[in-house]
Amino acid sequence: MPGTPAALLPYAPAELDGLPSGLPVHLWDGTGAPPPQEVLDTVGFFALPYMRTAAALPLLPRMPGLQVVQTLTAGVDDVRPHLPSGVQLCNARGVHDASTAELVLALILASLRDIPGFVRGQDAEQWRSGFYPALADRTVLLVGYGSIGSAVEDRLVPFECRVHRVARSARRAPRGPVHPLSQLPELLPQADVVVLVVPLTEQTRGLAGKEFLSRMKDGALLVNVARGPVVDTAALLEELGSGRLTAALDVTDPEPLPPGHPLWHAPGVLISPHVGGSSSAFRPRALRLLAAQLRRYAAGEPLEHRMV
């Protein structure tokens, strides 16, 4: 391994099980001053600190030997425009599956059973009894069927609901067919719950716009754990204002949602502050991913989860 370019990581080497011996490692977690230029000159593998991408991106052009940028996010739309030519970009596929899938289920159940209404009722000392919608016997449409979409379906199965799957192109998954995006117009009217789990690309930006939303059935729930700009906020506000649709949003456009924005108080909306991946499940999975990728890197083997 002599001569292997160094790795710049947000975690101490002692936390990474099976880290190759002899691999030069520098530590920077995205806080405080970045490493000096003499350190950046040695870096070939840069793991971006989670939730501190904005602080890390300016370092990329200062690393003349950079070979790999490893994100700890599933989405890489904020990194792609800054990636130097010839540098590999790898995402954190698998790291956020469990946590994000849990949140999807929490948002669906909380929205259908009106948990926010119960909390408001408790605050007001009101007993809000009655019948509420269940997830059982409903149809859920997963728009985006990568590892997170598949993890969401794994957790939906025990709830006795029907699941339809959509991805960029058609294929066969272990649990059934995955339909292409072109079939959304015929699938949307069948769904009681529509979950957005797509990456943000030019194809998906504004995907859930006026036409998409108008095809959703009356009373349907839109859940967005993808990226805020996948949804046309103005079009969604119109549907929410009419009471025809409800929504549960872990991501918004704009984000963070500023004080006074109409989404905060739109009827039928539940908002969580982009916490799909930031749970106790994140760190152990991130450490396993980094250790595995660094073993491949040090051995000169192909890396996993390459986006570029």
N, C-alpha and C positions, 0 to 999 in steps of 0.2 A: 503493500500500500504506500510505499514511499512516493512522495510527490503528488499524492492525491490532494486536490484543492480542498480547502477547509469548508466546514459547514457552519452557518450562522443560524442559531436556534433560539426559540423563546423559552426553552426549558433546559435545566441543568443536565449534563450527560448522565449523572447518577440516576435520574428518573427514567432513563430509556433503557429498557431491558434488552440485552444482547447487542448493545452498540459496538460496532467494530473497534477493536483496539488499534490504536495508531492513527485513527482518523482525527485530524485537527478539528476542534470544535470551539467556537466562540459563542458567547451568550449575550442576547439582547432581547428583552421582552416588549420592546416598543415604547417603553417609558424612559424618561431621562434622555441624556445626550446619546446619539448613535455612536457606534464604534468609530475609532479614528480611521483615517484613510489607509494607513498601513495595514490595518486588519481587513478592511473592505477589499483591498487589493488581492487578498488571499482567498476570498470566498468563491466557491463554485456551486454550493448548495445553500439556498436561502429559504428557510421556513418562515413565512410571514406570521407575525404575532396575531393571534385571534382578536378580532374587533379593533385592531390598531393598524389596519391596512393603510390608511391615509398617512400615517407617520412613516410607514415602511417604503411606500412607492418611490419617494424621492431618492432612496438609496440605490435603486436598480441601475441607473446609468453610471453610478460611481463604482460599480463592481466590474472591472475589465475582464475577469476570468469567470464570470457567472455562467453556469451551465443549466441550473435547475431552479425554478421557483416553485415551491410547494406551498399551497394555501392550506389553511385549516378550515376553510369554508367549502360548501358544496358548489355554490355559485362563484364564477370567476369573471363576471361581466365588468367588475370594477378594476380588475387587474389587466385584462387583455390589452387595453389601449396603451398601457405603459410598459409592456413586455419588450425587452430588447430583442432585436432580430437574432434568430438562431438559438434562443433560450427555450428549454422545455418548460411547460407549465403543467403542473399536476394538481388536481383538486383533492378534496378530502372525502371522496366517495366512501360511504359506510360509517363515517364518524358521527353524522347527525341523524342517521336513520331512526334509531330508537327514540331519541328525544323529540324529534319533529313529529314522528308518527303519534307519539303520546299526546302531543299538543293538539294535533288534528282531532283526535278522538275527544279530547277535553272540550275543544271549541264546538264540535258538533253537538255533543251531549248537553253542554251548558246552554247552547243556543236553542236546541229543540225543547229542552225541559224548562227553559226560562230560569236558569239559576241566577242570572243577574236580577231578575224580577223578585226572586225570593230574598236576595240580599237587601234590595231596596225595601221590600216588605218588612224584613226583620228590623231594619233601621227605623222604619215608621211604625213598628209594632202592629203590622197588618198580617192577618192570616189569609194568604192567597191560595185557597184550595181550589180544586177543579181538575179537569182533564187536560193533559199536555201531550204534545206529539212525542212519540217514541222513535228510536232509530230502527227498531224491529220492523220488518216488512217494507222498509223504504228502499229506494234505488239510489245508490251513490255513484257518481261519475267522477273518476279520477282522471284529471287532465294533466298528463305527465306521468310516465310509468317507468322511471328509473328505480334506483335502489330505495329512495324514500317512498315513492308511490307504492312499490311492492311491500314495504314495511307497513304502510298505512293499511293496505289490504289485509295483511296478516292479522292486524288488530281488529279489523272490521268483521272478520269471519265469525267470531263468536256472537256477534250482535244480530244475527239472523236477517241480514239485509242483502240485497242484490248489489253486485258491483260490476260496473262497466269500466273499461280501461281505454285510454286514448294516449297515443304518443305520436312522435313526428311521422313515423311510418308504421305500417301494419306488421304484425308478427304474432307468433303463438307463444304465450306464457304458460307456465305450469298450471295456472288456475283457469286458463281460457284465452280467448282471442284478445289481442290488443289492436284497437281500431286506429286508423290514421286520423290526423287532425281534420282531414277533408270530410270526415263523417260527423263532425260536431253538430252541424245543423239538424241532423236527424236524431242524434243522441241527447242533445240538451233538453228537448221537451219531455223526455222520459224520466229525467232525474229529479229527485226530491232534494238532493244535496250534491253540489258541484264543488270539487276540491281542486284547486290550482297548485300543482307541484312542478311546474315547468321551469327551466332555466330562462333567464332574461336574454333574449336574442332579438335581432331585427324582426324575426318571424313572430315572436311572442309578445313584443312590446305592443300594448294596447289590445291584446287578443280578446280580453273580456271587455269589449266595447259595447256600443249601443245595440248592434245587431245580435251579438252573442247574448247579451243580457235579455233582450226582447224574446229570444227563443227559449229561455228558461221558463218553466211552468209557474203559474201563480202560486205564491207561498213557498217557493224553493229557497234554499239556503246556499249562499256562495261563501266558500271558505278559501282564503288566500294565504298560503304559507310559502309562496314562491318569492316574487319581488313585487314591490308596490306598482311599478309601471306596467306590469302585466294587465292591470285593471285600469280602465278609463274612469278616473275618479268622478268626473262630472256626470258621466252616464250612470254610474252606480248611485250617486246621490239622487238623481232623478227617480230611479226605481225605488230606492229606499223611501224617498219622500212620498211616493204614491202608496206605499205600504204593500206593493206587489211582491217584493223580494225582501229577504233579510240577509245579513252578512256577518261573518266572523273573520276579522282581519288581523293577522300577525304582522303584516307588512302594509305600508301605505305609500301613497304618492301625493304629497311630499312626505319625506321621512327624515328625522322625527316629525310627527304631526305637530304643527305649531299651535299654541293657544289660540282659541278663537276660530279654528278651522271647523267648517260645518260638519265634517265627519264625526267629530267628538259627540255631537248631540243628535245625529241623524237617527230616526226611529228604526228599531230593529237591527242595530249594529252592535257587535261586541268587539272590542279592540284590545289586543295584547301587544306589548311594546317590542316586537321582533325578538322573541325569546324562544323561537322554535328549537334552536340548537344549543342555547346557553343554559344547560342544566348540569346536574352532577354526573350525567352520563358522558359528557363531552371529554373531560380530561383523560380518563383511562383509554378511551378509544383513540384520541389524538396522539397520545404517547405510543400506543401500539403501532399506529400508522407511521409515525415518524421513524421509529426504530426499524421497521420493516423496509421503508424506503431508503434509509441510510445504509442498511446492509447491502441492498441492491446497488446503490450508488458507489459504495466503496469497492464492491466486487466488479464494477463495470457492467452490471446486468441491466436489462431494460427496466425502467420504472413502471409502476402501475398508475392507473387513473390519469393518463396523459391527455390533456386537453389541446395542447399544441406540441 
